[in-house]
Amino acid sequence: MVYLGLFLIAFIAATLLPAQSEAALAAAIVEGYAPWLLVAVATVGNVLGSAVNWWLGRELNRFGDRRWFPVKPAQLARARGWYGRYGRWSLLLSWVPVIGDPLTLVAGVMREPLRTFVPLVAFAKLARYLVVAAVALRWV
């Protein structure tokens, strides 16, 4: 049940909804669960949540000119310009709180291929969880 809970928290944390997967991971490690399995579960959940953002970005793109669309055309143009300037490598910052989740959404808007999106995001998310696990293991 701990692994499923961590997966769900990590998944939700990768979307635009607030959640703290790092705290859940650290707590499970301190409780004695297998760190390598916890890191794998959290990484997979978080990457899948980011893939949902990517998909939403791709789908939202077709509604950008509608009056009810929550992102104004000027904001979307700015985001496209920013992503166009820094490109796919900005996805290595997808682990950063506040900016990481919108980055994955913009990647979808900018039509980043899934075959480049997933490895970059997975690397970033795995690296973050490895650091969290290393810190938590020092407390055990």
N, C-alpha and C positions, 0 to 999 in steps of 0.2 A: 504494500500500500504506500510505503514511503517513496518508492521509485515512481509510481504512477502520479502521486501528488507533486513530486519534484518536476516530472515531465510537464504536468499541466501548468504549474507556476512558471516554469521556464518558457513555455509556449505563450502564455498570457503576457509575460514580461516583455517578450519580443514584439508584441503588437503595440498599438498606441495606448493601451490600457496600463495603468500603473500596477506593478507587482515587483517583489524583491526576490528574485531567484537566487541571488548570491547568498543572502541570509539563510534561505532554506537549504542550500547546498552545504554551507558551513555547519549548520545545526545538525544535519544528517551525518556529516563526517565526524563531528564531535560525539554523536550518539553511537558511533561504531560501525556504521554501514560501510560497505566497500567503496573506497574513494574513487577508484578507476571506473566502477560501474556508475556511480553517481555523476561523475564528470561526463561520461558518455551520454547518460540519459538527459542531463541538463543541456548538453550541447545539441543533441538531436531535437529536443523540444524547442529550444531557442532558435535554431536554424529554421525549423518548420514554421514557427511564428513569423520569422522574418520573411519567409517565402510567401506567407499570406499577405504581408504588407506589399511585397513585390507585385503579387497578383492584383491586389486592390489598386495599386498605382497604375498598372496596365489598363484595368477596367475603367478607372476614374478618368483616364485620359479622354475618353470619348464623350464625357459629360462636361468638359471644361467650359464650353460656351453657353451652358444653360444657366438661367438666372438663379436657380436654387442651389447651384454647385457651391460648396462651402469655401473653395479656394478661388480667389479672384484671378482673372487672367494675368494681371501684372505680377502677382505672387508666383504663379506657375511659371511665368516667363523668367523671373529671377532665379527660381530653383533650377530651371533647365539650364540657364546660363552658368550657374555655379557648378552643376554637375558636369556640364560640357567642359568647363575649365579644368576641373580636378579629376573628372572621369571615374572610372570603376575603382581606381585605387583608393578613393575616399571610403569605399566599403570596408576597408580595414579599420575604420573608426566606428563600425556598426555596433561595437560593444559599449561605446561611450554613452552614459546616461544622457537623456534629453535629446541629443542630436542623432544618436544611432538609429532609432526607430524611424524617424522621418527620412533619414538617408535611404533606408531600404524601400520606403514608399516611392521616393523620387527615382530610385533606380528602375522601378517598374514603369513609372511615367516616361522615363527616358529610354525605355525599351532595351534595357541591359539584358543580354541573353542569359537565360537561367544557367547555362553551362559555365559562365564566368561568375555569375552572381553567387551561386552556392559555394564554390570553393573559397572565395574570398571571405564571405560571411562566416563560413564554418571555421576557417582558420582564426578569424578574429574572436569569435565566440569561444572556441576551444582554448585559446590562449588566456582569455579572461578567466575561464573556469579553472584552468590549471593553476593560475596565480591564487585564486580564492582557495582552492583545495590545499595548496602548499601552506598558505597562512593558517588555515583551519587545522592542518596536521601538526603544526607547531604547538597548538593548544591541547592536543590529545596526550 
